[in-house]
């Protein structure tokens, strides 16, 4: 009897270990709050992947900068210590240079135009741009439009930015854009921004409504100017070390789960934007809706500089000519 019990336990342990060995665990880290629409979409992606693959693939998520900043997560991904991450396209331009096109102000006519580009051939072309840096793009998540928020002075026209130190990402394009509008661009990591605003290291920043709300930056900055100068999507990326190790079926399973999460996230994003604007207003933030034309006119020199780079200018033309 005892031998039978030992045999049964041994079989169960072997089966369990065998199942675990057949389950591919993908580690995904990002810097967003767990209440953010992107995190919720990633949770759904993990659930869908487990279902689609019959439990053969699973995703472990490490949110809220548990494994580092966006740039640090990219570096972990490049050396194979992390499998997937989400970064702003503004950060990605350091690894996929042509992605800096998304940092150009007032590039898209409207949200429908931006989705048309992101989901089409141009978007896919740019997702594949980072492979030589061991990075493959899988999809774009909606991150809305970025606008200015400030502490002590409302920004109703570009001239109001003069003399203000505005936090930007580590993006040359973002710095050029803010400087062209009259502000003083100051690169600071996202995790340090709240304290920097409190201490007066910077006078303001620029980001989308949910990020402004969930970061609680509205506790410090009481003016939010919806000039919507740039549309910078988030990019879901995977290391080529694991992508190239997946078989064709696993790649299809993963991409299917990713695509479903994009649809889900964009729905959540629309809801989150409305909630964010409502809540920051309740907290005493003044929402300013300026004449966007005055801002667009001010950045013409940015596009003049782009003309000097034929490849980039051709890309801009392709985007703007897409109907």
C-alpha positions, 0 to 999 in steps of 0.5 A: 500500500505504501509503495502504491502511495509513493508511486502515486505521489511520484506520478503527480509530482512528475506530471506537475513538473512536466506541466510547469516545464511546458508553461512558458512564463513571460515577464512583463514590467511597466511603470504605470499605476495598477488603476491605469487602463494600460495595466488593466489591458495587460491583465486582460492580455494575460488572461486571454493568452492563458485561455488561447494557449490552453495554459501553455503561456502565461504573463507575470506583470510587475507594475508601478516601476517595480523593476525600474523606469521605462528606460531601465526596463528597456535595458533589462529587456535588451540583456534578456532579464525582462521579456516585455515592457510598455514604454512611451513612444517618446522614450522609444525614439532613442532605440528606434530613431524614426519613431521620433516622428510621433513627437512632432506637434500637431502631426495628426488631424484627429484621433481617427487619423492617428489610429489609421496610421498606428494600425496600418502599414506605417505603424507596423513599419515603425514597430519593427524598427528596433529589432537591431537593438533587440526590441520588437514592437507588438502594438500601440496603446492609446495614450491620448493627447499631451497638454501642459499643466502648470503650478502658478501661472495659467497657459492660455497662449504660447507666450505664457510659457516664456520663462517656465521650466517644463518637464519633458521625457528624455526625448530630443523631439519633446525638448525641441517642441517645448523650446519652440513654444517658448518654454524651457524644456527640462528632462526629468524621470516620471518617478521624480516629477511630483517632488520636482513640482513641489520643490519648484525644480520645474514649473509644470509638465505636459501629459495626458489627462489620466496620467495627470490625474493618477499621478496626483500632479493635480495636487500641485498644478492647478492649471491644465491647458488642453492644447493637445500638442502631441499624440504619443502612443504607448508601445508594447515591446518584447525582447527579440531574445524571447520572440525569436525563441517562440514557435510560430503557434506561440507567436500567433497566440501572443499576438492575438492576445495583444490585439484583443488587449488593444481594443479593450484598452482603447475603450477604457482609455476614453472612459479614463479621460473623461473621469480624469478631467471631471475629477481634477476639476472637482479638485480645483484645477482650472481647465483651459481650452485655448486656441490651438492654432496659435500653438500650431503656428508657433512650431512651424520651425520644427517642421522646417528643421525636419525638411533637412532630414529627407527620410523623416520628411518623407515619413511625415508626408506619408502620414499627412497624405494618408486619408 
